[in-house]
Amino acid sequence: MAVSDFDAELDARGLFCPEPVMMLHNRINDVEPGQVLRVLATDPSTTRDIPRFCQFLGHELIGEHEQDGEYVYLIRRSEG
């Protein structure tokens, strides 16, 4: 999946733990099951927190990468 293939976006750049995950928890409900949410963040703790969030709630982390201090995550909302 290309980085440009997503249905909605959450820009959490400049925010620190726990704000990015709290915002993600709210924003994931705005996309339909099966759709992809792209998350942009600058907090390194998201490399731990976002995969755990997905695992705990059953969402699929389909991509993640870091470039120049910016973290990008692609999350497919679960059906449940």
N, CA, C and O atoms as a GROMACS GRO file, in nm:
protein
  320
    1MET      N    1   0.085  -0.119   0.000
    1MET     CA    2   0.000   0.000   0.000
    1MET      C    3   0.089   0.124   0.000
    1MET      O    4   0.182   0.133   0.080
    2ALA      N    5   0.061   0.215  -0.087
    2ALA     CA    6   0.137   0.339  -0.095
    2ALA      C    7   0.098   0.432   0.019
    2ALA      O    8  -0.013   0.426   0.071
    3VAL      N    9   0.191   0.518   0.056
    3VAL     CA   10   0.166   0.613   0.164
    3VAL      C   11   0.049   0.705   0.130
    3VAL      O   12  -0.014   0.760   0.220
    4SER      N   13   0.020   0.722   0.002
    4SER     CA   14  -0.089   0.811  -0.039
    4SER      C   15  -0.225   0.743  -0.038
    4SER      O   16  -0.326   0.808  -0.064
    5ASP      N   17  -0.230   0.613  -0.010
    5ASP     CA   18  -0.357   0.539  -0.010
    5ASP      C   19  -0.419   0.539   0.130
    5ASP      O   20  -0.395   0.449   0.210
    6PHE      N   21  -0.500   0.641   0.158
    6PHE     CA   22  -0.568   0.648   0.288
    6PHE      C   23  -0.697   0.725   0.271
    6PHE      O   24  -0.714   0.800   0.175
    7ASP      N   25  -0.789   0.706   0.366
    7ASP     CA   26  -0.921   0.767   0.358
    7ASP      C   27  -0.936   0.890   0.446
    7ASP      O   28  -1.020   0.977   0.418
    8ALA      N   29  -0.856   0.899   0.552
    8ALA     CA   30  -0.864   1.012   0.645
    8ALA      C   31  -0.727   1.030   0.708
    8ALA      O   32  -0.640   0.943   0.699
    9GLU      N   33  -0.710   1.143   0.774
    9GLU     CA   34  -0.579   1.174   0.831
    9GLU      C   35  -0.594   1.236   0.969
    9GLU      O   36  -0.689   1.309   0.996
   10LEU      N   37  -0.497   1.206   1.055
   10LEU     CA   38  -0.486   1.268   1.187
   10LEU      C   39  -0.347   1.329   1.196
   10LEU      O   40  -0.247   1.257   1.186
   11ASP      N   41  -0.340   1.458   1.214
   11ASP     CA   42  -0.212   1.527   1.227
   11ASP      C   43  -0.186   1.553   1.376
   11ASP      O   44  -0.245   1.642   1.436
   12ALA      N   45  -0.097   1.472   1.433
   12ALA     CA   46  -0.064   1.485   1.575
   12ALA      C   47   0.079   1.536   1.592
   12ALA      O   48   0.140   1.518   1.698
   13ARG      N   49   0.132   1.601   1.489
   13ARG     CA   50   0.268   1.654   1.498
   13ARG      C   51   0.274   1.765   1.602
   13ARG      O   52   0.185   1.850   1.610
   14GLY      N   53   0.382   1.763   1.681
   14GLY     CA   54   0.400   1.864   1.784
   14GLY      C   55   0.336   1.827   1.917
   14GLY      O   56   0.354   1.898   2.016
   15LEU      N   57   0.260   1.719   1.920
   15LEU     CA   58   0.195   1.676   2.044
   15LEU      C   59   0.277   1.564   2.109
   15LEU      O   60   0.349   1.490   2.042
   16PHE      N   61   0.263   1.553   2.241
   16PHE     CA   62   0.340   1.453   2.316
   16PHE      C   63   0.246   1.360   2.392
   16PHE      O   64   0.131   1.394   2.420
   17CYS      N   65   0.299   1.243   2.425
   17CYS     CA   66   0.226   1.140   2.498
   17CYS      C   67   0.156   1.202   2.619
   17CYS      O   68   0.218   1.276   2.694
   18PRO      N   69   0.029   1.173   2.637
   18PRO     CA   70  -0.055   1.074   2.571
   18PRO      C   71  -0.145   1.131   2.461
   18PRO      O   72  -0.231   1.060   2.409
   19GLU      N   73  -0.125   1.258   2.424
   19GLU     CA   74  -0.218   1.324   2.331
   19GLU      C   75  -0.234   1.254   2.196
   19GLU      O   76  -0.348   1.239   2.151
   20PRO      N   77  -0.126   1.211   2.127
   20PRO     CA   78  -0.148   1.147   1.996
   20PRO      C   79  -0.239   1.024   2.002
   20PRO      O   80  -0.325   1.007   1.915
   21VAL      N   81  -0.222   0.940   2.103
   21VAL     CA   82  -0.306   0.820   2.113
   21VAL      C   83  -0.447   0.855   2.156
   21VAL      O   84  -0.543   0.791   2.112
   22MET      N   85  -0.463   0.955   2.240
   22MET     CA   86  -0.597   0.998   2.278
   22MET      C   87  -0.672   1.052   2.156
   22MET      O   88  -0.790   1.023   2.138
   23MET      N   89  -0.603   1.128   2.073
   23MET     CA   90  -0.665   1.180   1.952
   23MET      C   91  -0.695   1.067   1.854
   23MET      O   92  -0.799   1.068   1.789
   24LEU      N   93  -0.605   0.971   1.845
   24LEU     CA   94  -0.626   0.855   1.758
   24LEU      C   95  -0.749   0.777   1.802
   24LEU      O   96  -0.828   0.732   1.719
   25HIS      N   97  -0.765   0.761   1.931
   25HIS     CA   98  -0.879   0.686   1.985
   25HIS      C   99  -1.011   0.750   1.938
   25HIS      O  100  -1.106   0.679   1.906
   26ASN      N  101  -1.017   0.882   1.935
   26ASN     CA  102  -1.137   0.953   1.888
   26ASN      C  103  -1.148   0.951   1.736
   26ASN      O  104  -1.257   0.930   1.683
   27ARG      N  105  -1.038   0.974   1.668
   27ARG     CA  106  -1.041   0.989   1.522
   27ARG      C  107  -1.070   0.858   1.450
   27ARG      O  108  -1.132   0.859   1.343
   28ILE      N  109  -1.027   0.744   1.505
   28ILE     CA  110  -1.048   0.616   1.438
   28ILE      C  111  -1.198   0.588   1.424
   28ILE      O  112  -1.240   0.516   1.333
   29ASN      N  113  -1.278   0.644   1.512
   29ASN     CA  114  -1.423   0.624   1.506
   29ASN      C  115  -1.489   0.705   1.394
   29ASN      O  116  -1.604   0.681   1.360
   30ASP      N  117  -1.415   0.801   1.338
   30ASP     CA  118  -1.468   0.883   1.230
   30ASP      C  119  -1.456   0.815   1.093
   30ASP      O  120  -1.518   0.859   0.996
   31VAL      N  121  -1.375   0.709   1.086
   31VAL     CA  122  -1.361   0.637   0.958
   31VAL      C  123  -1.443   0.509   0.964
   31VAL      O  124  -1.463   0.451   1.071
   32GLU      N  125  -1.488   0.466   0.848
   32GLU     CA  126  -1.569   0.345   0.840
   32GLU      C  127  -1.481   0.221   0.858
   32GLU      O  128  -1.362   0.224   0.824
   33PRO      N  129  -1.537   0.112   0.912
   33PRO     CA  130  -1.461  -0.012   0.919
   33PRO      C  131  -1.404  -0.050   0.782
   33PRO      O  132  -1.474  -0.043   0.681
   34GLY      N  133  -1.278  -0.088   0.781
   34GLY     CA  134  -1.210  -0.124   0.658
   34GLY      C  135  -1.136  -0.008   0.593
   34GLY      O  136  -1.050  -0.030   0.507
   35GLN      N  137  -1.168   0.115   0.632
   35GLN     CA  138  -1.098   0.230   0.577
   35GLN      C  139  -0.965   0.252   0.648
   35GLN      O  140  -0.941   0.198   0.756
   36VAL      N  141  -0.879   0.332   0.584
   36VAL     CA  142  -0.744   0.354   0.636
   36VAL      C  143  -0.728   0.497   0.685
   36VAL      O  144  -0.764   0.593   0.616
   37LEU      N  145  -0.674   0.508   0.806
   37LEU     CA  146  -0.644   0.637   0.867
   37LEU      C  147  -0.493   0.656   0.866
   37LEU      O  148  -0.419   0.568   0.912
   38ARG      N  149  -0.447   0.769   0.815
   38ARG     CA  150  -0.303   0.801   0.821
   38ARG      C  151  -0.281   0.892   0.940
   38ARG      O  152  -0.353   0.990   0.959
   39VAL      N  153  -0.181   0.859   1.021
   39VAL     CA  154  -0.147   0.938   1.139
   39VAL      C  155  -0.007   0.995   1.120
   39VAL      O  156   0.086   0.922   1.086
   40LEU      N  157   0.007   1.124   1.141
   40LEU     CA  158   0.135   1.193   1.137
   40LEU      C  159   0.171   1.234   1.279
   40LEU      O  160   0.087   1.291   1.350
   41ALA      N  161   0.293   1.205   1.321
   41ALA     CA  162   0.334   1.236   1.458
   41ALA      C  163   0.483   1.271   1.462
   41ALA      O  164   0.558   1.236   1.372
   42THR      N  165   0.522   1.341   1.567
   42THR     CA  166   0.663   1.373   1.588
   42THR      C  167   0.715   1.317   1.720
   42THR      O  168   0.835   1.321   1.746
   43ASP      N  169   0.627   1.266   1.803
   43ASP     CA  170   0.666   1.210   1.934
   43ASP      C  171   0.719   1.068   1.914
   43ASP      O  172   0.644   0.981   1.868
   44PRO      N  173   0.846   1.041   1.950
   44PRO     CA  174   0.901   0.907   1.934
   44PRO      C  175   0.826   0.799   2.013
   44PRO      O  176   0.832   0.681   1.976
   45SER      N  177   0.756   0.836   2.117
   45SER     CA  178   0.682   0.735   2.195
   45SER      C  179   0.569   0.673   2.114
   45SER      O  180   0.518   0.567   2.150
   46THR      N  181   0.529   0.738   2.003
   46THR     CA  182   0.423   0.679   1.921
   46THR      C  183   0.470   0.549   1.856
   46THR      O  184   0.387   0.466   1.819
   47THR      N  185   0.601   0.529   1.842
   47THR     CA  186   0.650   0.404   1.783
   47THR      C  187   0.616   0.285   1.872
   47THR      O  188   0.610   0.172   1.824
   48ARG      N  189   0.596   0.310   1.998
   48ARG     CA  190   0.554   0.208   2.093
   48ARG      C  191   0.403   0.211   2.113
   48ARG      O  192   0.337   0.107   2.113
   49ASP      N  193   0.348   0.331   2.130
   49ASP     CA  194   0.209   0.346   2.169
   49ASP      C  195   0.109   0.312   2.058
   49ASP      O  196   0.007   0.249   2.085
   50ILE      N  197   0.136   0.351   1.936
   50ILE     CA  198   0.040   0.327   1.828
   50ILE      C  199   0.030   0.179   1.792
   50ILE      O  200  -0.081   0.130   1.775
   51PRO      N  201   0.142   0.105   1.779
   51PRO     CA  202   0.127  -0.040   1.757
   51PRO      C  203   0.051  -0.110   1.870
   51PRO      O  204  -0.029  -0.200   1.845
   52ARG      N  205   0.074  -0.069   1.994
   52ARG     CA  206   0.001  -0.128   2.108
   52ARG      C  207  -0.147  -0.094   2.101
   52ARG      O  208  -0.231  -0.180   2.128
   53PHE      N  209  -0.179   0.028   2.065
   53PHE     CA  210  -0.318   0.071   2.049
   53PHE      C  211  -0.387  -0.019   1.947
   53PHE      O  212  -0.497  -0.070   1.972
   54CYS      N  213  -0.321  -0.039   1.832
   54CYS     CA  214  -0.380  -0.123   1.726
   54CYS      C  215  -0.398  -0.266   1.773
   54CYS      O  216  -0.503  -0.327   1.751
   55GLN      N  217  -0.298  -0.320   1.838
   55GLN     CA  218  -0.306  -0.458   1.885
   55GLN      C  219  -0.417  -0.474   1.988
   55GLN      O  220  -0.493  -0.571   1.983
   56PHE      N  221  -0.426  -0.381   2.081
   56PHE     CA  222  -0.524  -0.390   2.189
   56PHE      C  223  -0.667  -0.379   2.136
   56PHE      O  224  -0.756  -0.449   2.185
   57LEU      N  225  -0.690  -0.291   2.037
   57LEU     CA  226  -0.825  -0.267   1.987
   57LEU      C  227  -0.857  -0.344   1.859
   57LEU      O  228  -0.969  -0.335   1.808
   58GLY      N  229  -0.760  -0.418   1.807
   58GLY     CA  230  -0.785  -0.503   1.691
   58GLY      C  231  -0.778  -0.434   1.556
   58GLY      O  232  -0.823  -0.489   1.456
   59HIS      N  233  -0.723  -0.313   1.552
   59HIS     CA  234  -0.705  -0.244   1.425
   59HIS      C  235  -0.576  -0.294   1.361
   59HIS      O  236  -0.485  -0.341   1.430
   60GLU      N  237  -0.568  -0.285   1.228
   60GLU     CA  238  -0.451  -0.336   1.156
   60GLU      C  239  -0.354  -0.223   1.125
   60GLU      O  240  -0.388  -0.128   1.054
   61LEU      N  241  -0.233  -0.233   1.178
   61LEU     CA  242  -0.127  -0.139   1.145
   61LEU      C  243  -0.064  -0.188   1.015
   61LEU      O  244   0.015  -0.282   1.015
   62ILE      N  245  -0.100  -0.125   0.905
   62ILE     CA  246  -0.058  -0.177   0.774
   62ILE      C  247   0.069  -0.109   0.722
   62ILE      O  248   0.124  -0.152   0.621
   63GLY      N  249   0.114  -0.005   0.790
   63GLY     CA  250   0.237   0.059   0.749
   63GLY      C  251   0.283   0.160   0.852
   63GLY      O  252   0.202   0.226   0.918
   64GLU      N  253   0.414   0.170   0.864
   64GLU     CA  254   0.472   0.272   0.951
   64GLU      C  255   0.613   0.301   0.904
   64GLU      O  256   0.687   0.210   0.864
   65HIS      N  257   0.650   0.428   0.908
   65HIS     CA  258   0.787   0.464   0.876
   65HIS      C  259   0.821   0.598   0.940
   65HIS      O  260   0.732   0.675   0.978
   66GLU      N  261   0.950   0.624   0.950
   66GLU     CA  262   0.999   0.748   1.009
   66GLU      C  263   1.091   0.813   0.908
   66GLU      O  264   1.174   0.747   0.845
   67GLN      N  265   1.076   0.945   0.893
   67GLN     CA  266   1.165   1.019   0.806
   67GLN      C  267   1.185   1.158   0.863
   67GLN      O  268   1.088   1.232   0.884
   68ASP      N  269   1.308   1.192   0.888
   68ASP     CA  270   1.344   1.326   0.937
   68ASP      C  271   1.268   1.364   1.063
   68ASP      O  272   1.223   1.478   1.077
   69GLY      N  273   1.253   1.269   1.156
   69GLY     CA  274   1.187   1.297   1.283
   69GLY      C  275   1.036   1.299   1.277
   69GLY      O  276   0.972   1.336   1.376
   70GLU      N  277   0.978   1.260   1.165
   70GLU     CA  278   0.833   1.254   1.153
   70GLU      C  279   0.792   1.108   1.131
   70GLU      O  280   0.848   1.038   1.047
   71TYR      N  281   0.694   1.066   1.207
   71TYR     CA  282   0.646   0.928   1.202
   71TYR      C  283   0.512   0.924   1.130
   71TYR      O  284   0.424   1.007   1.154
   72VAL      N  285   0.499   0.827   1.039
   72VAL     CA  286   0.376   0.812   0.962
   72VAL      C  287   0.324   0.670   0.982
   72VAL      O  288   0.398   0.573   0.968
   73TYR      N  289   0.196   0.659   1.016
   73TYR     CA  290   0.133   0.530   1.040
   73TYR      C  291   0.009   0.518   0.952
   73TYR      O  292  -0.064   0.615   0.934
   74LEU      N  293  -0.012   0.400   0.898
   74LEU     CA  294  -0.136   0.370   0.823
   74LEU      C  295  -0.209   0.261   0.900
   74LEU      O  296  -0.156   0.152   0.922
   75ILE      N  297  -0.331   0.291   0.941
   75ILE     CA  298  -0.409   0.204   1.027
   75ILE      C  299  -0.542   0.174   0.959
   75ILE      O  300  -0.616   0.265   0.924
   76ARG      N  301  -0.571   0.044   0.941
   76ARG     CA  302  -0.700   0.003   0.886
   76ARG      C  303  -0.794  -0.024   1.004
   76ARG      O  304  -0.765  -0.108   1.090
   77ARG      N  305  -0.906   0.047   1.005
   77ARG     CA  306  -1.003   0.027   1.114
   77ARG      C  307  -1.062  -0.113   1.107
   77ARG      O  308  -1.097  -0.162   0.999
   78SER      N  309  -1.073  -0.176   1.222
   78SER     CA  310  -1.128  -0.311   1.228
   78SER      C  311  -1.278  -0.309   1.202
   78SER      O  312  -1.343  -0.205   1.214
   79GLU      N  313  -1.331  -0.424   1.168
   79GLU     CA  314  -1.474  -0.438   1.143
   79GLU      C  315  -1.556  -0.435   1.271
   79GLU      O  316  -1.675  -0.405   1.270
   80GLY      N  317  -1.490  -0.467   1.382
   80GLY     CA  318  -1.563  -0.480   1.509
   80GLY      C  319  -1.575  -0.358   1.590
   80GLY      O  320  -1.635  -0.362   1.698
   0.00000   0.00000   0.00000
